[in-house]
């Protein structure tokens, strides 16, 4: 489920599991998002709405990518047994509104 429909799994169907297993690996994205939202909150209404849509899209897309990557990581780990595969690296979205205004 986390590989095929990460948004649905993390937001609706398996929220508690996602928060305990996946979110700790993706907290840097949440911190980034909260900083960006705080920065955008001081903008004029017209620009804020546009940037929030862009920011939300980038954040959710990257959370979905990270969720899928870690789902595959755990799936591989179960297949391999005791030896863990290399841990995935999830980067921050390229959209950074705090540096683009």
N, C-alpha and C positions, 0 to 999 in steps of 0.2 A: 504494500500500500504506500509506504513512504517513497519508494522508487517511482511508482507509476502515477501517483496523484499526491505529491507532497503537500500542496496547499490544502486540499481537502482533509488529508490525514492530520496535519498539524493544527488546523483551525477548527475542525468539527469532530471528526470521527475518533481520533486517538490523541486528543489534546494532552491529557495527563501523562501518557507514555512519552509523547514528544517532549514535553517540558522536562521530564526526568532524564531521558536518554540523549536527546539531540540538542536541546537548548544550551546546556553547558558548553558545548563545542562552538556554539554560534553567538555567544553573549557579546562578542566584539561587534557584531552587526547591530545588535539591539542598542548598545552604547552609542555607536555611530549614529544610528537613526534618531535616538533621543536628543543628541547634541544638535543634529541638523534641524530637527523640529523646533527646538528651542531657539535656534538662530532665525529660522523663517518666521517664527511667531511675531517678530517685531516689524515685519514688512507690511506694506500697504495691502489692502484686501485683494486687489486685482492680481498682484504678483504672488502673494502668499498662496492663493488658491491654485494657481498654475504650478508653482514649485512644489506644493504639497502633493499634488497628483503625481508629479514626476518622481518625487522622493518616495512616496508610498509604493509606486510601481517598481522602482529600483530596489527598495528594501525587500518587498515580497518576492521579487524575482530571485534575489540573492539568497534569501532564506530558503526558497524552494530548491535552488541549486545545492546549497549546503546540506539541506535535509536529504536530498537524493544521494549526494556524495557519501554522507555518513551512513545512509541505509545500505549502500553498496559495500562500504567498508565493513560494517557489521556482518553483512551477508557473507563476504569473503572470509572474514575471521572465523565464522561458524564452519565454513567449508574446510579451512586449513587446520583447524583445531587449535592447539596451544600457541602457535606462532602467529602473531598479529601482522597483518599487512601494513604497509606504510600508511600513516594517518593522513587523511586528506587535508589540504590547506584551502580554506575558503577566504577569498580576498574581499575587501570592502568594495561596494559598488563604485563605479567610476563617476557617478553623479555626486558632486559635493557642492551643495548650494552655499555653504558657508565660505567657500573660496571663489565663488563665481559671480558674486554680485559686485 
